[in-house]
Every structure is written in structure tokens, then in C-alpha cells.
Amino acid sequence: MHPVSRTAHPLIDLAALAVAAGALHFGLATHNAMLAAGGLLDTDSYMRLIRVEELWRSGDWFQTLTPKLGAPDALSLHWTRPLDVIILLPAMLLRLFGFDMHQAIYWVGVVVSPVIHLLACIAIAWAARPLFPQHGAWRIAALILLLSGASLSYSLPGRPDHHTLSIFIMAVAAGYAIRGLLSPDDARPAWLAGGWSGFGIWVAPEVVLSIAPLLGTAGLAWLLSRDRGVVWARFGERIGLGMLGIIALAIAIERPPGAWTIVEYDKVSLLHLSLALAVAIDFRLAVLIGWRGWRRLAAGGVIAGGSFAILLLLFPRFYLGSLGNIDAETSAVFIDNVVEMQPLWPRDFDSAMLLLRFIGNTLLAIPAGLYFLWRYRTEARAIPIAYLLAAYAIALAAALLHLRLSTSVSVFGAILGCGLFALLCDLVVGRHRLVMLAVRLCGYFIVAIGLQFVGMWFKSADANLGKNACDAIAIAKWLQDARPAISAANPAPIIMTDTINTSPAIAYFTDYRLVGGPYHRGNHDVADMVATFTATSLADARAIITRRQVDLVAICVDTTLEAIPESAEESLYNRLIDGRPPDWLRPIAIADEKMAAFRLFAVVQ
């Protein structure tokens, strides 16, 4: 038996965690120049608040188009409403206390992710408790998630992002999954694991990656169990039905009745409802199969293979998740130019340090998980540990492909990682109290920070993700003050930029509309931007600008789309850089030294 830690009161744990999280986020907020300037931390943050404010002004729940991007038309965003509501409701409360609605939405947007991050830390500790009750190790899961670079980067003050909400949801779903795997006869954890998983898909379809290992574990338990196959099949069925119910509710809430049958890969839709239905049907068939041994294996293969084939027929490329409807053109423009879509795979020293900064404090989860799988191989705990290992491995593989998928690494790594703390404490049980205290203190550092410390130590001065020589906030505020091209006849002129990363900030702070931004649904907008600036025929460039009804053309000398600087010497971009604009583009003087890298041209109509 291992000693089980006790506390005087659970509120002590909660208070300590809240103080630690509050101090961390307050310190990060007070040292952030963008927040000090009244801005936000990234492009998605601006667009999220634009979306919330548009919902407030229009009251049109089903409107997903924003006229601020995709000009002269509008951009369709693939986000869903849960985070919008989480931001809007407190903002409406602040409005009752005299806040301007724009400012109320801004301040709620500043604090919402740190608050959800704290809730996620509480949830992850609760999730880990049944597996690692000894030495209070389950509490360390909260510390791992709090300090994880992947979870922290999406949870910073001033970054209202649905990824933080998905971290919280995955933590809760994992907690119910662990309890269900420990007691598969108990229906409640399975239903709740399925329901929370469905909620995760509602918020972010890529959460499917964290659900697949749970279903795989249930399926494997059904295959290998001699006497409890039906129990495991019912467990999987309940998960599928729980998902099905929440996803059906999500579709009804997110879409008008006429759009319930629309299929979208990047937003909860009929595709995801069909996935949940397939899970429920597959496990229902498993309940009915009484065979054992190779017959059960063959039947399971036929059922799973048949479901996959039907889904593939109905939804080609469904296995790619949110990227299923991204074509080669979008991939070339979007994935190569969006920071969070870059791989975490280490290609050199700097990228290796980036990997450690994001997920370094979870990498010890692999050896820890393998050890505990062996140690508890004859106990019920072996099954949820196998699930966590599979979930972590899949999450790690996904994160190595795309940085934004590293959030699930932090969730499953935190649960497995806290077990390492329990192991370290086990090694000194019965030793002198000072020895045990020293090991605990070292354990806190090794487990909660770990290899992440190495990545932080070797962080280079220019290693900041998304660094942009053109200050988007300064540009936006200058535009709003100078108001070039704005008139009574044209209150919202259209700007075409050579970079997708300044557009959301300009859209947020000003009345201007922009052609393109960092969103895959606007791939044709970005393609037009690239075609315009790389065109060697000025007539072709002018034709696109005319079609897009562009009033202003802007370039950032040091930061632009990947394909543009490589264009021919006589391309429009290089002509503008060299100070040789065509006669239909008139330079606009900018005296502000902070915008030395920014060039602005008025289109002569």
C-alpha cells in the first residue's frame, strides 16, 4: 500500500492553485507590451472579439460571416458559439455597471482564457486522482498543466481562444473516461465521457484525436476480455450515444433547420454526428456478438472496417479531420504562413528548443506511463493508463505535424506525468523527513517543469513566435487617426495587405475592411493577395485590385507572405519595395518612426 495524502480541506488546494495561477497570469499580463498598448496577443483574439461584438450588435445567432475580412464580400469563420457566449454574458453584466460594450467585451476577452486555464488545472487534478492518489501526486497534474508551454501559450491574458476551452473539456472528458475504464459497469462515467467528448467536438473538431484512443481502448478490452466483453461493448456504446446526443444538440444550436444536413469538416456538422452514430452502432453490434477468440476478432474487424468504408464513401478525407477540405492551393498559402500550423518536429537546435518550451514538461510522461503500465499490469489501473499512453502518443504525433495540436499533449502528459512524482516519493518512503522533503521539492521541479526549463534557458532573442516587424497595433491606430480614403461616401474602405497577420488587428481597431486574413476558409482571398503582389503584369494586378474594390494597398517590408518576396524583380511587390509604384498607386506619407517598415499606397480610381 502507498500512503495517500490528505489535506485539511479541499479549499486549501483550490486556494493555493488559484493564487499560483493568478500570480503567473498577472505577471505575464503586466509585462506584455501588446496588452499595455490596449491590444491583444494574436490574430485569432482580434477576430474572436470582432465576432462577439457583431453578435451583440446584430443579434443574428446564425450569422457566421464577418464583413471585416474577405472584402468586398465577407469571410466565413468556422468557429462555434460556446466561447462567444462565455465572453458575451459577462460583458453584458459589465455593461450594467456602466462599461461601454466594446470595452466590456475587450476586458472579458483579456481575462477569459486565464480563468478557463485555472478551471482546466482543477479538472486535470480531479482527472488524475483515481490513478495516482498516493503522496498527493494527483495535485501535481494541475501544476504540470499550469506551466505547460502548450497550454499556457493559448491561455495567456489577452488571448481569448477556443483552444483553452478545449483543454478544459478534454481534461473533464479524460477524468470521466478514467473513472469509466476503472469501473466499466458504472454507466454514468461512460455517458459523461461521451457527452463531454461531444462538447469538445462542438468547440474544436480536432478533439476527435483525443477520443479515438478511448474508443480504441474500449474496443481492445472487448476483444481481449473473456467474461466481460458485453460490459466493455456497452461502455463503448454509452460513449457513442453520449457524443451523439451532444453533437445533435450542437447542430441544432449552431445551425438553422435548413442547414442541419450541411457537411463541414472544420465545424461540427452532419459528418461528426455520423461519426458518433457509427461508434454507437459498432459497439451495439459488439454487444450482440457472443463469439470469442478469432471469431470475435474477425467480427470486430468487419464491423470497424465496414463503418470506415461507409464513412469514407460519404465523407471523403474525413480521417484528416479539420483539414479534410483543405486543397493543395490552401495548403501552400495557409499552412505555410500561419504560425500555429507549423510543425513542432525539431529540424535544428532552435526548433528543438521550441519543442521543449511547448511540451518539454510532458515528455517524461512516456517512460513514466510505460513503467506504470508494467507496474499495474494486473490491476484495473492498467487499462486507463494504456488509454492515456495511446492518447499521449497520438497527441504527440499530431503536435509534431502542427503546433496548435500540442494542447492535447499537455492534457494527457499532465495526468501521466504526475505519476512520476508519485514514483519519486515512493523511493524515499520511510527515510528521514528532510530527505523526503528534498525529494518532493526536486520532484516538483522535475515533473512540473522538466525539460521545458532547457528550452526556456536556450530561448534566443528572436525566437518569439509570430514576430512581426510591422507593429499591427501602431498601424491600426495610425490608420484610425489619419483615416486615409475614408469619406462620407466610403466609410469603410478596403485595404489589401501583403501579409495576413496584420489584417485582424486593423479590422478590430479601425473601420477598414481587408481582403485576406490567416483563415483557411479565405484561401481565395489570400490567393488574390499573392497573385496581386507577385504579378509582373501591372494590368493583371490592377484587374484583381479593381475586382476586389481595393482603396489602399499596404506592404510590410520585413514580414510578408512566403511566396511574395521570391517573386520576379518586376513584380508589383518588388516595384513597391524599390520605390517604383505604378502610376495608379499613390504613396501616402507616414511620419511615424514606429512604422518605418510599413508602406501605404492609395489606389487612383
C-alpha positions as CSV (number, residue, x, y, z in Angstrom):
1,M,0.0,0.0,0.0
2,H,1.1,3.5,-0.7
3,P,0.5,6.4,1.6
4,V,-2.5,8.5,0.4
5,S,-2.0,12.2,1.0
6,R,-4.7,14.0,3.0
7,T,-5.4,17.7,3.2
8,A,-7.2,19.6,5.9
9,H,-9.8,20.9,3.4
10,P,-10.1,20.8,-0.4
11,L,-10.5,24.5,-0.4
12,I,-6.8,24.8,0.7
13,D,-5.8,23.1,-2.6
14,L,-8.1,25.2,-4.6
15,A,-6.9,28.5,-3.0
16,A,-3.2,27.6,-3.4
17,L,-3.8,26.7,-7.1
18,A,-5.8,29.9,-7.7
19,V,-3.1,32.1,-6.1
20,A,-0.4,30.4,-8.2
21,A,-2.4,30.7,-11.4
22,G,-3.3,34.3,-10.6
23,A,0.2,35.3,-9.8
24,L,1.5,33.7,-13.0
25,H,-1.0,35.3,-15.3
26,F,-0.8,38.7,-13.6
27,G,2.9,38.7,-14.0
28,L,2.6,37.8,-17.7
29,A,0.0,40.4,-18.3
30,T,1.9,43.2,-16.6
31,H,5.0,42.5,-18.8
32,N,3.1,42.3,-22.1
33,A,3.6,45.3,-24.4
34,M,0.6,44.5,-26.6
35,L,-1.8,44.5,-23.6
36,A,-0.2,47.7,-22.4
37,A,-1.0,49.2,-25.8
38,G,-4.6,48.2,-25.5
39,G,-4.2,45.3,-27.9
40,L,-4.5,41.5,-27.9
41,L,-1.9,38.8,-28.3
42,D,-2.7,37.2,-31.7
43,T,-4.8,37.4,-34.8
44,D,-7.5,34.9,-33.6
45,S,-8.0,37.0,-30.5
46,Y,-9.0,40.1,-32.5
47,M,-11.3,38.1,-34.8
48,R,-12.9,36.4,-31.8
49,L,-13.8,39.7,-30.2
50,I,-15.0,41.1,-33.6
51,R,-17.2,38.1,-33.9
52,V,-18.7,38.6,-30.4
53,E,-19.3,42.2,-31.0
54,E,-21.0,41.5,-34.3
55,L,-23.3,39.0,-32.5
56,W,-24.1,41.7,-29.9
57,R,-24.9,44.3,-32.5
58,S,-26.8,42.2,-34.9
59,G,-28.4,39.6,-32.6
60,D,-28.2,37.2,-35.6
61,W,-27.2,34.0,-33.9
62,F,-26.7,32.0,-37.1
63,Q,-24.6,34.6,-38.9
64,T,-21.1,33.3,-39.3
65,L,-19.9,35.8,-42.0
66,T,-17.9,38.8,-41.0
67,P,-17.6,41.7,-43.4
68,K,-14.3,42.9,-41.8
69,L,-12.4,40.3,-43.9
70,G,-12.8,38.8,-47.3
71,A,-13.7,42.2,-48.8
72,P,-15.6,43.2,-50.7
73,D,-17.7,40.2,-49.7
74,A,-17.4,38.6,-46.2
75,L,-15.3,35.8,-44.6
76,S,-17.0,32.7,-43.2
77,L,-15.4,31.7,-39.9
78,H,-15.5,28.0,-38.8
79,W,-15.7,28.8,-35.1
80,T,-18.7,27.9,-33.0
81,R,-20.7,29.8,-30.3
82,P,-19.7,28.4,-26.9
83,L,-16.8,30.7,-26.4
84,D,-18.7,33.6,-27.8
85,V,-21.4,33.1,-25.2
86,I,-18.8,32.7,-22.4
87,I,-17.4,36.1,-23.4
88,L,-20.6,37.9,-24.2
89,L,-22.6,37.1,-21.0
90,P,-20.0,38.6,-18.5
91,A,-19.6,41.6,-20.9
92,M,-23.3,42.2,-20.7
93,L,-23.1,42.1,-16.9
94,L,-20.2,44.7,-17.1
95,R,-22.4,46.9,-19.3
96,L,-24.9,47.1,-16.4
97,F,-22.1,48.7,-14.3
98,G,-21.5,51.4,-16.9
99,F,-18.9,49.8,-19.2
100,D,-19.1,50.6,-22.9
101,M,-19.9,47.3,-24.6
102,H,-16.8,47.4,-26.8
103,Q,-14.6,47.8,-23.7
104,A,-16.6,45.3,-21.7
105,I,-16.0,42.6,-24.4
106,Y,-12.3,43.6,-24.6
107,W,-11.7,43.1,-20.8
108,V,-13.6,39.9,-20.7
109,G,-11.6,38.8,-23.6
110,V,-8.4,39.6,-21.7
111,V,-9.2,37.5,-18.7
112,V,-11.4,34.7,-20.1
113,S,-8.5,32.3,-21.0
114,P,-6.7,32.5,-17.7
115,V,-9.9,31.8,-15.9
116,I,-10.6,28.8,-18.1
117,H,-7.0,27.7,-17.7
118,L,-7.5,27.6,-13.9
119,L,-10.6,25.5,-14.3
120,A,-8.7,23.2,-16.6
121,C,-6.0,22.8,-13.9
122,I,-8.6,21.9,-11.3
123,A,-10.2,19.4,-13.8
124,I,-6.9,17.7,-14.6
125,A,-6.1,17.2,-10.9
126,W,-9.5,15.7,-10.4
127,A,-9.0,13.5,-13.5
128,A,-5.7,12.1,-12.2
129,R,-6.8,11.4,-8.6
130,P,-8.2,7.8,-9.1
131,L,-4.9,6.8,-10.8
132,F,-2.3,8.4,-8.5
133,P,-3.8,9.1,-5.1
134,Q,-0.5,8.3,-3.3
135,H,1.6,11.2,-2.0
136,G,-1.0,13.7,-3.3
137,A,0.6,13.2,-6.8
138,W,-2.7,14.0,-8.5
139,R,-2.3,17.6,-7.4
140,I,0.9,17.9,-9.4
141,A,-1.1,17.3,-12.6
142,A,-2.6,20.8,-12.1
143,L,0.9,22.3,-11.8
144,I,2.1,20.5,-14.9
145,L,-0.8,21.8,-16.9
146,L,-0.5,25.3,-15.4
147,L,3.2,25.6,-16.5
148,S,3.0,23.6,-19.8
149,G,4.1,25.9,-22.6
150,A,1.4,24.5,-24.9
151,S,-1.5,25.1,-22.6
152,L,-0.1,28.4,-21.2
153,S,0.6,29.9,-24.7
154,Y,-3.1,29.6,-25.6
155,S,-4.3,30.7,-22.1
156,L,-2.4,34.0,-21.7
157,P,-4.2,37.2,-20.7
158,G,-5.3,38.9,-23.9
159,R,-5.7,35.7,-25.9
160,P,-9.4,34.7,-25.9
161,D,-9.0,31.3,-27.7
162,H,-11.2,28.3,-28.0
163,H,-8.2,26.0,-27.6
164,T,-8.1,26.9,-23.9
165,L,-11.7,25.8,-23.7
166,S,-10.9,22.6,-25.5
167,I,-8.1,21.9,-22.9
168,F,-10.7,22.2,-20.1
169,I,-13.2,20.0,-21.9
170,M,-10.5,17.3,-22.7
171,A,-9.5,17.3,-19.1
172,V,-13.0,16.7,-17.9
173,A,-13.7,14.1,-20.5
174,A,-10.4,12.3,-19.6
175,G,-11.5,12.3,-15.9
176,Y,-14.8,10.6,-16.7
177,A,-13.0,8.3,-19.2
178,I,-10.6,7.2,-16.5
179,R,-13.4,6.5,-14.0
180,G,-15.3,4.6,-16.6
181,L,-12.4,2.5,-17.6
182,L,-11.8,1.7,-13.9
183,S,-15.5,0.7,-13.4
184,P,-17.0,-0.1,-16.8
185,D,-20.2,-1.5,-15.2
186,D,-21.0,2.0,-14.0
187,A,-23.0,3.7,-16.8
188,R,-22.6,7.3,-15.5
189,P,-18.9,7.9,-16.3
190,A,-19.3,6.5,-19.8
191,W,-22.3,8.7,-20.6
192,L,-20.5,11.7,-19.2
193,A,-17.2,10.9,-21.0
194,G,-19.2,10.7,-24.3
195,G,-21.1,13.9,-23.6
196,W,-18.0,15.9,-22.8
197,S,-16.3,14.4,-25.8
198,G,-19.2,15.6,-27.9
199,F,-18.9,19.0,-26.4
200,G,-15.2,19.0,-27.3
201,I,-16.0,18.3,-30.9
202,W,-18.6,21.1,-30.8
203,V,-15.8,23.6,-29.7
204,A,-13.0,22.1,-31.8
205,P,-13.4,19.1,-34.1
206,E,-9.7,18.2,-33.7
207,V,-10.7,16.9,-30.2
208,V,-11.6,13.7,-32.1
209,L,-7.9,12.9,-31.8
210,S,-8.3,12.6,-28.0
211,I,-11.5,10.5,-28.3
212,A,-10.1,7.8,-30.7
213,P,-7.7,6.3,-28.1
214,L,-10.6,5.9,-25.6
215,L,-12.7,4.1,-28.2
216,G,-9.8,2.0,-29.2
217,T,-9.1,1.0,-25.6
218,A,-12.8,0.0,-25.1
219,G,-12.7,-1.9,-28.4
220,L,-9.5,-3.7,-27.4
221,A,-10.9,-4.6,-24.0
222,W,-13.9,-6.0,-25.7
223,L,-11.7,-8.2,-27.9
224,L,-9.5,-9.5,-25.2
225,S,-12.0,-9.9,-22.3
226,R,-13.2,-13.5,-21.8
227,D,-16.1,-12.8,-19.5
228,R,-16.7,-9.1,-19.6
229,G,-16.9,-8.4,-23.4
230,V,-20.5,-7.3,-23.2
231,V,-19.6,-4.9,-20.3
232,W,-16.9,-3.2,-22.4
233,A,-19.1,-3.1,-25.5
234,R,-21.9,-1.4,-23.5
235,F,-19.2,1.0,-22.2
236,G,-18.3,2.0,-25.7
237,E,-21.9,2.2,-26.8
238,R,-22.7,4.7,-24.0
239,I,-19.7,6.9,-25.0
240,G,-21.0,6.9,-28.6
241,L,-24.6,7.7,-27.5
242,G,-23.3,10.5,-25.2
243,M,-21.4,12.0,-28.1
244,L,-24.3,11.6,-30.4
245,G,-26.7,13.5,-28.1
246,I,-24.4,16.5,-27.6
247,I,-23.4,16.7,-31.2
248,A,-27.1,16.6,-32.3
249,L,-27.7,19.4,-29.8
250,A,-24.8,21.4,-31.1
251,I,-26.0,21.2,-34.7
252,A,-29.5,22.3,-33.7
253,I,-28.0,25.3,-31.8
254,E,-25.3,26.3,-34.3
255,R,-27.4,26.0,-37.5
256,P,-30.9,26.9,-38.7
257,P,-33.0,23.9,-39.5
258,G,-32.4,24.2,-43.2
259,A,-28.7,23.8,-42.7
260,W,-28.7,20.8,-40.4
261,T,-27.7,18.4,-43.2
262,I,-24.7,20.5,-44.4
263,V,-21.4,18.7,-44.1
264,E,-18.3,20.7,-42.9
265,Y,-15.1,19.1,-41.9
266,D,-13.9,22.0,-39.8
267,K,-17.1,22.7,-37.9
268,V,-19.5,20.5,-36.0
269,S,-21.9,19.1,-38.6
270,L,-23.5,16.0,-40.0
271,L,-20.1,14.5,-40.5
272,H,-19.4,14.4,-36.8
273,L,-22.9,13.3,-36.0
274,S,-22.3,10.4,-38.4
275,L,-19.0,9.5,-36.6
276,A,-20.8,9.4,-33.2
277,L,-23.6,7.3,-34.7
278,A,-21.1,4.9,-36.2
279,V,-19.4,4.5,-32.8
280,A,-22.7,3.8,-31.1
281,I,-23.8,1.3,-33.8
282,D,-20.5,-0.5,-33.8
283,F,-20.5,-1.1,-30.1
284,R,-24.2,-2.1,-30.1
285,L,-23.3,-4.8,-32.6
286,A,-20.4,-5.8,-30.4
287,V,-22.9,-6.2,-27.5
288,L,-24.8,-8.7,-29.7
289,I,-21.8,-10.8,-30.7
290,G,-21.3,-13.7,-28.4
291,W,-18.3,-15.2,-30.1
292,R,-14.8,-15.4,-28.6
293,G,-11.3,-15.7,-29.8
294,W,-10.6,-15.3,-33.5
295,R,-14.3,-15.2,-34.4
296,R,-14.8,-12.1,-32.2
297,L,-11.6,-10.6,-33.8
298,A,-12.9,-11.2,-37.3
299,A,-16.4,-9.8,-36.5
300,G,-14.8,-6.7,-34.9
301,G,-12.7,-6.2,-38.0
302,V,-15.7,-6.5,-40.3
303,I,-17.7,-4.0,-38.2
304,A,-15.0,-1.4,-37.9
305,G,-13.8,-1.8,-41.5
306,G,-17.4,-1.5,-42.7
307,S,-18.0,1.6,-40.8
308,F,-14.8,3.1,-42.0
309,A,-15.7,2.3,-45.6
310,I,-19.1,3.8,-45.3
311,L,-17.8,7.0,-43.7
312,L,-15.1,7.2,-46.4
313,L,-17.7,6.9,-49.1
314,L,-20.0,9.5,-47.6
315,F,-17.2,11.9,-46.4
316,P,-14.0,11.5,-48.4
317,R,-10.9,12.6,-46.4
318,F,-12.9,12.6,-43.1
319,Y,-9.9,10.9,-41.5
320,L,-8.0,14.2,-41.9
321,G,-10.4,16.0,-39.5
322,S,-10.5,19.8,-39.7
323,L,-8.0,19.7,-42.6
324,G,-10.2,17.4,-44.7
325,N,-11.5,20.1,-47.0
326,I,-8.2,21.9,-47.5
327,D,-6.9,21.6,-51.0
328,A,-3.3,22.0,-52.3
329,E,-3.7,25.7,-53.0
330,T,-4.9,26.4,-49.5
331,S,-2.1,24.3,-48.0
332,A,0.5,26.2,-49.9
333,V,-0.8,29.6,-48.9
334,F,-2.4,29.0,-45.5
335,I,-0.4,26.3,-43.7
336,D,3.0,27.8,-44.8
337,N,2.1,31.3,-43.4
338,V,0.2,30.6,-40.2
339,V,2.5,30.1,-37.2
340,E,0.3,27.6,-35.3
341,M,0.1,25.4,-38.3
342,Q,3.9,25.0,-38.4
343,P,5.4,21.6,-37.3
344,L,7.0,21.1,-33.8
345,W,9.3,18.5,-35.3
346,P,12.8,19.5,-34.4
347,R,14.8,20.4,-37.5
348,D,17.7,22.3,-35.9
349,F,18.7,23.5,-32.5
350,D,16.2,26.4,-32.3
351,S,13.3,24.2,-33.3
352,A,14.3,21.6,-30.8
353,M,14.3,24.3,-28.1
354,L,10.9,25.4,-29.3
355,L,9.6,21.8,-28.9
356,L,10.9,21.7,-25.3
357,R,9.4,25.1,-24.5
358,F,6.0,23.9,-25.6
359,I,5.8,20.3,-24.4
360,G,9.1,19.7,-22.5
361,N,7.4,19.2,-19.2
362,T,5.3,16.3,-20.5
363,L,8.0,14.3,-22.3
364,L,8.8,12.3,-19.2
365,A,5.2,11.0,-19.4
366,I,6.3,8.4,-21.9
367,P,8.7,6.5,-19.7
368,A,6.5,7.1,-16.6
369,G,3.5,5.7,-18.4
370,L,5.3,2.7,-19.7
371,Y,6.6,2.0,-16.2
372,F,3.2,2.3,-14.6
373,L,1.6,0.1,-17.3
374,W,4.0,-2.6,-16.3
375,R,3.7,-2.0,-12.6
376,Y,-0.1,-2.1,-12.6
377,R,-0.4,-4.8,-15.3
378,T,-2.5,-7.0,-13.0
379,E,-4.6,-4.1,-11.7
380,A,-7.6,-2.3,-13.0
381,R,-5.4,0.8,-13.3
382,A,-3.6,-0.7,-16.3
383,I,-6.5,-0.1,-18.7
384,P,-6.8,3.7,-18.1
385,I,-3.0,4.0,-18.2
386,A,-2.9,2.2,-21.5
387,Y,-5.6,4.7,-22.8
388,L,-3.6,7.7,-21.6
389,L,-0.4,6.4,-23.2
390,A,-2.2,5.9,-26.5
391,A,-3.8,9.3,-26.3
392,Y,-0.5,10.9,-25.5
393,A,1.3,9.2,-28.3
394,I,-1.4,10.2,-30.9
395,A,-1.3,13.8,-29.5
396,L,2.5,13.9,-29.7
397,A,2.5,12.7,-33.3
398,A,-0.2,15.3,-34.2
399,A,1.7,18.1,-32.4
400,L,4.9,17.3,-34.3
401,L,2.9,18.0,-37.5
402,H,1.1,21.1,-36.3
403,L,1.9,23.2,-33.3
404,R,-1.7,24.0,-32.5
405,L,-2.4,20.4,-31.7
406,S,0.1,20.4,-28.8
407,T,-2.6,21.3,-26.3
408,S,-3.8,17.7,-26.0
409,V,-0.2,16.7,-25.3
410,S,-0.3,18.9,-22.2
411,V,-3.6,17.3,-21.0
412,F,-2.6,13.7,-21.2
413,G,1.1,14.4,-20.3
414,A,-0.1,16.1,-17.1
415,I,-2.0,13.1,-15.9
416,L,0.8,10.6,-16.7
417,G,3.5,13.0,-15.5
418,C,2.1,13.3,-12.0
419,G,2.6,9.6,-11.6
420,L,6.3,10.2,-11.9
421,F,6.1,12.4,-8.8
422,A,4.4,9.5,-7.0
423,L,7.2,7.2,-8.1
424,L,9.9,9.6,-6.8
425,C,8.1,9.8,-3.5
426,D,7.8,6.0,-3.3
427,L,11.6,5.7,-3.5
428,V,12.1,7.6,-0.2
429,V,9.2,6.2,1.9
430,G,10.5,5.6,5.4
431,R,13.5,7.8,5.0
432,H,14.4,10.9,7.1
433,R,11.8,13.7,6.8
434,L,14.4,16.1,5.4
435,V,15.2,13.5,2.7
436,M,11.6,13.1,1.8
437,L,11.1,16.9,1.8
438,A,14.1,17.3,-0.5
439,V,12.9,14.7,-2.9
440,R,9.4,16.3,-3.0
441,L,10.9,19.7,-3.8
442,C,13.1,18.2,-6.5
443,G,10.1,16.3,-7.8
444,Y,8.1,19.4,-8.1
445,F,10.7,20.9,-10.4
446,I,11.5,17.7,-12.4
447,V,7.8,16.9,-13.0
448,A,6.2,20.3,-13.3
449,I,8.9,22.0,-15.4
450,G,11.3,19.2,-16.5
451,L,12.9,19.6,-19.9
452,Q,10.8,22.7,-20.5
453,F,13.5,24.5,-18.4
454,V,16.1,23.7,-21.0
455,G,14.0,25.2,-23.8
456,M,13.4,28.3,-21.8
457,W,17.1,28.6,-20.9
458,F,18.2,28.5,-24.5
459,K,15.5,30.7,-25.9
460,S,17.0,33.1,-28.4
461,A,16.1,36.7,-28.5
462,D,14.4,36.3,-31.9
463,A,12.6,33.1,-31.1
464,N,9.2,34.7,-30.4
465,L,6.5,33.1,-32.5
466,G,4.7,35.4,-34.9
467,K,7.3,38.2,-34.5
468,N,6.4,40.9,-37.0
469,A,8.5,43.9,-37.9
470,C,5.3,45.9,-38.6
471,D,3.5,46.7,-35.4
472,A,-0.1,45.9,-36.2
473,I,-1.4,47.9,-33.3
474,A,0.5,51.0,-34.2
475,I,-0.5,50.7,-37.8
476,A,-4.2,50.2,-36.9
477,K,-4.2,53.2,-34.6
478,W,-2.4,55.4,-37.1
479,L,-5.0,54.4,-39.8
480,Q,-7.9,55.2,-37.5
481,D,-6.5,58.6,-36.7
482,A,-5.3,59.6,-40.2
483,R,-8.4,57.9,-41.9
484,P,-6.9,57.8,-45.4
485,A,-9.5,57.1,-48.1
486,I,-12.4,57.4,-45.6
487,S,-15.2,59.6,-46.7
488,A,-19.0,60.0,-46.2
489,A,-19.4,58.1,-49.5
490,N,-16.9,55.4,-48.5
491,P,-17.0,55.0,-44.7
492,A,-15.3,51.5,-44.8
493,P,-12.6,51.5,-47.4
494,I,-10.9,48.2,-48.4
495,I,-7.2,47.5,-47.8
496,M,-5.1,44.8,-49.4
497,T,-2.0,43.9,-47.5
498,D,0.9,41.7,-48.4
499,T,0.7,39.9,-45.0
500,I,-2.2,38.0,-43.4
501,N,-1.1,38.7,-39.9
502,T,-1.8,42.4,-39.6
503,S,-5.3,42.2,-41.0
504,P,-7.3,41.1,-37.8
505,A,-5.8,43.9,-35.7
506,I,-6.5,46.5,-38.3
507,A,-10.1,45.1,-38.7
508,Y,-10.5,45.3,-34.9
509,F,-9.2,48.8,-34.3
510,T,-10.5,50.6,-37.4
511,D,-13.4,50.9,-39.7
512,Y,-11.5,49.5,-42.6
513,R,-12.3,46.2,-44.3
514,L,-9.5,43.9,-45.5
515,V,-9.1,41.4,-48.3
516,G,-7.5,38.5,-46.5
517,G,-6.5,37.1,-43.2
518,P,-5.0,33.9,-41.6
519,Y,-8.0,31.7,-42.2
520,H,-8.3,28.7,-44.4
521,R,-11.8,29.5,-45.5
522,G,-10.5,32.7,-47.0
523,N,-8.0,30.8,-49.2
524,H,-9.2,32.5,-52.4
525,D,-8.8,35.9,-50.7
526,V,-5.2,35.1,-49.8
527,A,-4.6,33.7,-53.3
528,D,-5.7,37.0,-54.8
529,M,-3.3,38.8,-52.5
530,V,-0.4,36.6,-53.6
531,A,-1.4,36.9,-57.3
532,T,-1.5,40.7,-57.0
533,F,1.8,41.2,-55.4
534,T,3.7,38.6,-57.5
535,A,2.2,39.8,-60.8
536,T,4.7,41.1,-63.3
537,S,1.9,42.3,-65.4
538,L,0.6,45.6,-63.9
539,A,-2.6,45.1,-65.8
540,D,-3.2,41.8,-64.1
541,A,-2.5,43.3,-60.7
542,R,-4.8,46.2,-61.4
543,A,-7.6,43.9,-62.6
544,I,-7.5,42.0,-59.2
545,I,-7.5,45.3,-57.3
546,T,-10.4,46.6,-59.3
547,R,-12.4,43.3,-58.8
548,R,-11.7,43.5,-55.1
549,Q,-12.7,47.2,-55.0
550,V,-9.4,47.9,-53.1
551,D,-8.9,51.5,-52.0
552,L,-5.5,51.1,-50.2
553,V,-2.5,48.8,-50.8
554,A,-0.2,48.2,-47.8
555,I,3.1,46.3,-47.6
556,C,5.3,45.4,-44.7
557,V,8.9,45.4,-45.8
558,D,10.2,42.7,-43.4
559,T,7.2,40.4,-43.0
560,T,5.1,39.2,-45.9
561,L,3.5,36.0,-47.3
562,E,6.1,33.3,-48.1
563,A,5.7,33.4,-51.9
564,I,5.8,37.1,-52.3
565,P,9.5,38.0,-51.7
566,E,10.5,35.3,-54.1
567,S,8.6,36.9,-56.9
568,A,10.3,38.3,-60.1
569,E,12.2,41.5,-60.0
570,E,9.4,43.3,-61.9
571,S,6.6,42.1,-59.7
572,L,4.3,44.6,-58.1
573,Y,5.8,43.8,-54.7
574,N,9.4,44.5,-55.7
575,R,8.4,47.6,-57.6
576,L,6.8,48.9,-54.4
577,I,9.8,47.9,-52.3
578,D,12.1,49.7,-54.7
579,G,10.0,52.9,-54.7
580,R,8.7,52.3,-58.3
581,P,5.0,52.2,-57.9
582,P,2.8,52.2,-61.0
583,D,1.0,55.5,-61.7
584,W,-2.3,54.1,-60.3
585,L,-0.8,53.7,-56.8
586,R,-0.1,56.9,-55.0
587,P,2.3,56.7,-52.0
588,I,0.9,58.1,-48.7
589,A,3.4,59.7,-46.4
590,I,3.8,58.3,-42.9
591,A,5.8,60.3,-40.4
592,D,5.6,57.9,-37.5
593,E,9.1,56.3,-37.0
594,K,7.4,53.2,-35.4
595,M,6.1,52.3,-38.8
596,A,9.3,52.6,-40.8
597,A,8.7,49.1,-42.3
598,F,5.2,50.0,-43.4
599,R,4.3,51.3,-46.8
600,L,0.8,52.6,-47.8
601,F,-0.5,53.4,-51.3
602,A,-3.8,54.9,-52.4
603,V,-5.4,53.4,-55.4
604,V,-6.0,56.1,-58.0
605,Q,-9.5,55.4,-59.3
